[in-house]
Amino acid sequence: MRNQPGQTDPALIRNFCIIAHIDHGKSTLADRMLQITGVVDDRSMRAQYLDRMDIERERGITIKSQAVRLPWNGHVLNMIDTPGHVDFTYEVSRSLQACEGAILLVDAAQGIEAQTLANLYLAMHNDLHIIPVLNKIDLPAAQPEKFAEELAGLIGCDPSDVLRVSGKTGVGVKELLDHVVETVPAPVGDADAAARALIFDSVYDTYRGVVTYVRVVDGHLGKRERITMMSTQATHETLEIGVISPEPKVAEKGLGVGEVGYLITGVKDVRQSRVGDTVTSAARGATEMLAGYDHPRPMVFSGLYPIDGDEYPELREALDKLQLNDASLVYEPETSAALGFGFRVGFLGLLHMEIIRERLEREFGLSLISTAPNVVYRVVMEDGKELTVTNPSEFPTGGKIAQVFEPVTKSTILAPAEFIGAIMEICQGRRGQLQGMDYLSEDRVEIRYTLPLGEIIFDFFDQLKSRTRGYASLDYEPAGEQEADLVKVDILLQGEPVDAFSAIVHKDKAYGYGVDMAKKLRELIPRQQFEVPIQAAIGARVIARENIRAIRKDVLAKCYGGDISRKRKLLEKQKEGKKRMKMVGRVEVPQEAFVAALSTESSTDKAKK
Ligand SMILES: Nc1nc2c(ncn2[C@@H]2O[C@H](COP(=O)(O)OP(=O)(O)OP(=O)(O)O)[C@@H](O)[C@H]2O)c(=O)[nH]1
């Protein structure tokens, strides 16, 4: 067999990843590499071969990293495809630690974008050899000369060192693979030392349990060997060990220094095989762990409730299953007076939230209401007590709050220079503080702001896109917290607070939020048999008020005479309708009103439709 997996001479191994801004063509380039190296024949080739999840293929985005082994001119290349979206940066950073080199891919019609920079800095931080590459040179709009110059300026090389490829037509891809062999350093490790392998991914598979992806740094891992996870000291037996090329292949000889592959131990939960942990041999354990990663912390929280309260157990089960595969997903049960039983779920960002919600609805057939997303606040009370608030309804009321802290981000926006004014206006309107600005070329700027995370999670990116005609790109990373003048706005129906509508907002925006929400609800809630006041309040102070006038709806009004069966039918129908109503005090609120009022769409988005 030409490509006998396992125990390759480290001098012949090259481990590299492809990093790029979203949509610059990583997955397409990876497809071509699979084809050109012959691991996938033309007949079985399909687009985005490595994106295995339906949702990845449909949306055309990569969510999970993938590692695949490619034979090339007597060498073994391990390619790791990484996601480009900012929510999944932690996936990128873990892949980087398994590599010695990175292909920095830039769309030749777009140039450098915010995530190009963010990923480049991550790669440099990990001391990787960087190969600058312009992609999509087949596009008529491609400007390879201009962007080669930009890219060369950024990483400090000569424009002629920037390679040019088309992932679509395959032009330049062979040369790129040769370049990887020539320039990316071979892995170094001590073959005789105790085994140490870094876990860079772990995935739950229904049939095989958890599949753990590792990069061996020192020593050797074999089949039927007892291994120890160094952070927990838990030991397991390796039932299977192998490489992906591009389907799993068992490596009879195990994995040696520099090799990238997978192991299966029969554990059922990804948390037992924690990403960033070091695997060693139980018989001859290493003493020092490899540098791991920071565990991703949820940044955005939202309440998820089944529309049909009977589906609560199914929702729990679905979340349990998703968590097997996504260690960054956290949730705990929560009850809402308005929405019933549900969960408070923590996400890495808005896209992560959207994806989890879509998977819950699609893969598990659930219908869900989600409350408006919010960030995590730290509240310090006058008596020195501290609270972590992930749900606005837990925000303490009364005058005893001393300080409130909110998370802030270091945000980088890249755009053509003509949009500087518009961008600054948006950022200023969201309490941003300008940190600096640099010209990447004469017509492209990088603008850096400190922005509260809570201001970004709503429609910031949409606004940025629409005010810059789609040209701006954004990247952000957590940058600690700041004290802010934040208040909780409650919405009351007939004097009863509706917990699902409470929000924590900046004092200057509280009035706007209250007025908008009260107006929205007046339109969404049908008239009842009595008058319903809608109020927005901060503590006991009412800041906005609307009224829903009374009406008496008599479904039997049209039934003259005594046709009892017809009357019964109408009453039945009314009862059906009532099942989709939630009671808030005495007020009946239709399910749709919650869904519509809680949708995060801004009014400008709606206007566009
Ligand atoms: N013309 C042309 N189009 C390309 C080329 N490479 C990729 N594309 C197109 O660009 C779009 C994005 O490509 P992907 O490969 O999905 O991009 P990606 O960087 O993997 O995206 P994420 O995985 O979401 O980060 C797709 O519509 C591709 O068909 C190329 O070389 N030429």
The ligand as an SDF file (V2000), in Angstrom:
LIG
                    3D

 32 34  0  0  0  0  0  0  0  0999 V2000
  -14.1670   31.9800   -8.9750 N   0  0  0  0  0  0  0  0  0  0  0  0
  -13.7180   31.3400   -7.8980 C   0  0  0  0  0  0  0  0  0  0  0  0
  -14.5450   31.1230   -6.8630 N   0  0  0  0  0  0  0  0  0  0  0  0
  -14.0700   30.4680   -5.7740 C   0  0  0  0  0  0  0  0  0  0  0  0
  -12.7380   30.0160   -5.7090 C   0  0  0  0  0  0  0  0  0  0  0  0
  -12.5500   29.4130   -4.5120 N   0  0  0  0  0  0  0  0  0  0  0  0
  -13.7380   29.4900   -3.8580 C   0  0  0  0  0  0  0  0  0  0  0  0
  -14.6610   30.1160   -4.6150 N   0  0  0  0  0  0  0  0  0  0  0  0
  -16.0590   30.4050   -4.2340 C   0  0  0  0  0  0  0  0  0  0  0  0
  -16.0620   31.2240   -3.0920 O   0  0  0  0  0  0  0  0  0  0  0  0
  -17.1040   30.8580   -2.2000 C   0  0  0  0  0  0  0  0  0  0  0  0
  -16.5600   30.5270   -0.8160 C   0  0  0  0  0  0  0  0  0  0  0  0
  -15.7450   29.3750   -0.8910 O   0  0  0  0  0  0  0  0  0  0  0  0
  -15.5330   28.3900    0.3430 P   0  0  0  0  0  0  0  0  0  0  0  0
  -14.4860   27.4210   -0.0920 O   0  0  0  0  0  0  0  0  0  0  0  0
  -16.8030   27.8270    0.8390 O   0  0  0  0  0  0  0  0  0  0  0  0
  -14.9840   29.4190    1.4000 O   0  0  0  0  0  0  0  0  0  0  0  0
  -14.4340   29.1500    2.8660 P   0  0  0  0  0  0  0  0  0  0  0  0
  -13.3260   30.1110    3.0520 O   0  0  0  0  0  0  0  0  0  0  0  0
  -14.1490   27.7170    3.0610 O   0  0  0  0  0  0  0  0  0  0  0  0
  -15.6390   29.5740    3.7480 O   0  0  0  0  0  0  0  0  0  0  0  0
  -15.8340   29.1840    5.3050 P   0  0  0  0  0  0  0  0  0  0  0  0
  -15.5840   27.7190    5.4060 O   0  0  0  0  0  0  0  0  0  0  0  0
  -17.2330   29.5040    5.6110 O   0  0  0  0  0  0  0  0  0  0  0  0
  -14.8690   30.0180    6.0530 O   0  0  0  0  0  0  0  0  0  0  0  0
  -17.8120   29.6890   -2.8680 C   0  0  0  0  0  0  0  0  0  0  0  0
  -18.9330   30.1920   -3.5420 O   0  0  0  0  0  0  0  0  0  0  0  0
  -16.7870   29.1530   -3.8320 C   0  0  0  0  0  0  0  0  0  0  0  0
  -17.3850   28.5370   -4.9510 O   0  0  0  0  0  0  0  0  0  0  0  0
  -11.8700   30.2780   -6.8440 C   0  0  0  0  0  0  0  0  0  0  0  0
  -10.6970   29.9510   -6.8780 O   0  0  0  0  0  0  0  0  0  0  0  0
  -12.4320   30.9430   -7.8850 N   0  0  0  0  0  0  0  0  0  0  0  0
  1  2  1  0
  2  3  2  0
  2 32  1  0
  3  4  1  0
  4  5  2  0
  4  8  1  0
  5  6  1  0
  5 30  1  0
  6  7  2  0
  7  8  1  0
  8  9  1  0
  9 10  1  0
  9 28  1  0
 10 11  1  0
 11 12  1  0
 11 26  1  0
 12 13  1  0
 13 14  1  0
 14 15  2  0
 14 16  1  0
 14 17  1  0
 17 18  1  0
 18 19  2  0
 18 20  1  0
 18 21  1  0
 21 22  1  0
 22 23  2  0
 22 24  1  0
 22 25  1  0
 26 27  1  0
 26 28  1  0
 28 29  1  0
 30 31  2  0
 30 32  1  0
M  END
$$$$
